[in-house]
Amino acid sequence: MISQVETLPVACRQVGVRYGRTQAVEEATFQVEPGQVYALLGRNGSGKTSLVRCLLGHQKPTAGRVELYGQDVWSARQALMHRVGVVAEEPDAPPLMTARQLVRFCGGLYPSWDQAGVDERLDRFRIPLDLPFGRLSRGQKGQVALALALGPEPDLLVLDDPTLGLDAVARREVYDELLGELAERGTTVFITTHDLAGIEGLADRIGILHQGRLLVDASLEDLKARHRKVSWAPSQAVAPTDLAPFAPLWSRTGSLGGEAILTQGDPSQLPGLQVHPLSLEELFVALVGEAEVAS
Amino acid sequence: MSILAVTRREWTGRRNVLLLGLGYSVLQLIGLSFESDMKIAYEKSIFMSVGVGIGLAWVIALLFGATMVSRDLEERRFGFFLNQPLHAAQIFLGKVLAGLGLALLAGLLASVPALLLGGMWRQFLLKDAGSILGIGLAGSLFLLLLFHAVSIQVRSRSLWLLLDLVTWTAFFAGVRWLSQRLMGAWAFQDLVHLWLGLLAGGTLGLGIAGYLQVAQGRADLQRGHRWVSVTLALTAGLLLLAGWVDTAWVLKHRPPVAWTSQPGNRSR
């Protein structure tokens, strides 16, 4: 019988990464369930890329262990890469190879390769197949990388900020592609991104990394259920003491009224407060801001 | 097959260096057409082209070695290989093969046309080709691996460079001392054997260090440097130990050099 641990696409246990005296990642522990979309968020320099490098077996963590499908990724990288598709933060394909040559190169390395799917995607993205990779635009490079990553029909897709530097249309195309992949094959996705609005409709679970520490590891649904955004008009006199029972994570008062993110209780009990849907971006800013104040 | 895929990928970006070999060949053939004494000109051009062919192969190997992994690492492009289901040995050997192939082919392009034109192809193919190719190939392999290791050491800018400096200094000092002892005993043939042995052992050590840099260092330049430094330090130590044992054995079993000179001999 295969245990649940063995089938977990990603399991990070107490992972630490240190560069000299700098602790880039500290005791990060989380796991990704099959078919889940896990979004790892964090400010620049929070340790996301270091964690992704450990997750792909590019770098050995200084502490802890990263497992993909129950196998230590550092020691079983080659075998595991048959099941993993990767889109790197900086498109890293050889700049002199054309998209056509890249497809031929990657296609030859996998036992099964969805050539028709790759061709169809490159065609849909309108990629010039005979132009060297280095001469493609930033968006086109990302699209080629995504088409190549989906070529071996991976069980796990690791995307390191795939929409970085992309315009709105190219970003939409990336997310549409992911949605299609999820709907069709139920691929597990691990993604790091700064595009919080874009990922909000896709992510099942959120991890927030701040100064190397995993601040949050929860389902997006839970996070939104636990946090409420409220606002009040200038005419309403809402004092900080009024909000105290609701454990505000963040609050602001100005000439246009005030707003706050509350973490417990039912704020509708308080007269004059309006409850609003909370976006992932607002939640992220509040959580990271709170952590920065605390530190 | 995966090794060849990596080799092919390396060729795609660098095959233009073959033009150097071809260019030299064409220049040489043009130069020959202006010569009046063709026999002497051909002989000269044959020596020149073989020399240039080997030299070109060595320079290409050296440049290839200095960039084949370290530049990818510095430009953060090595992840492309690591994200594919490729073993570290496949990545490393694929790159080494590409470098050797390019060096060899450029060397051949530079030298073969002049050899053929000079009517030396029979002699070349039947007699000297093996040793010339061997020298070209062995030198290329050594330089490629050496400059791969040096480029990792230089580009990582880590403190392990201190160990490297100690290793290189100790190694050359040790080789100099052993060489002096053999020269002092007029054991020149044994000296050549010692150097060839050190070169072969050094090439093997550099190969192992290069492989470990890819397998254990992966995308981490500093970690790769650590593996290179430690492997080379061990290799240097082992080679010096073997060299010392060999030298001691040679000196022990060699008859002492007679320095005595007799007046009668001088007047003869």
Chai-1 contact restraints between the chains, C-beta under 6 A:
chainA,res_idxA,chainB,res_idxB,connection_type,confidence,min_distance_angstrom,max_distance_angstrom,comment,restraint_id
A,H58,B,G79,contact,1.0,0.0,6.0,A-B,restraint_1
A,H58,B,L82,contact,1.0,0.0,6.0,A-B,restraint_2
A,H58,B,R218,contact,1.0,0.0,6.0,A-B,restraint_3
A,H58,B,A219,contact,1.0,0.0,6.0,A-B,restraint_4
A,Q59,B,A219,contact,1.0,0.0,6.0,A-B,restraint_5
A,Q59,B,D220,contact,1.0,0.0,6.0,A-B,restraint_6
A,Q78,B,P85,contact,1.0,0.0,6.0,A-B,restraint_7
A,Q78,B,H87,contact,1.0,0.0,6.0,A-B,restraint_8
A,M81,B,P85,contact,1.0,0.0,6.0,A-B,restraint_9
A,H82,B,P85,contact,1.0,0.0,6.0,A-B,restraint_10
A,V86,B,N83,contact,1.0,0.0,6.0,A-B,restraint_11
A,A88,B,G79,contact,1.0,0.0,6.0,A-B,restraint_12
A,E90,B,R76,contact,1.0,0.0,6.0,A-B,restraint_13
A,D92,B,R77,contact,1.0,0.0,6.0,A-B,restraint_14
A,D92,B,G79,contact,1.0,0.0,6.0,A-B,restraint_15
A,D92,B,F80,contact,1.0,0.0,6.0,A-B,restraint_16
A,A93,B,F80,contact,1.0,0.0,6.0,A-B,restraint_17
A,P94,B,G13,contact,1.0,0.0,6.0,A-B,restraint_18
A,L96,B,G13,contact,1.0,0.0,6.0,A-B,restraint_19
A,M97,B,T12,contact,1.0,0.0,6.0,A-B,restraint_20
A,F105,B,A5,contact,1.0,0.0,6.0,A-B,restraint_21
A,F105,B,R9,contact,1.0,0.0,6.0,A-B,restraint_22
A,G108,B,A5,contact,1.0,0.0,6.0,A-B,restraint_23
A,L109,B,S2,contact,1.0,0.0,6.0,A-B,restraint_24
A,L109,B,Q84,contact,1.0,0.0,6.0,A-B,restraint_25
A,L109,B,P85,contact,1.0,0.0,6.0,A-B,restraint_26
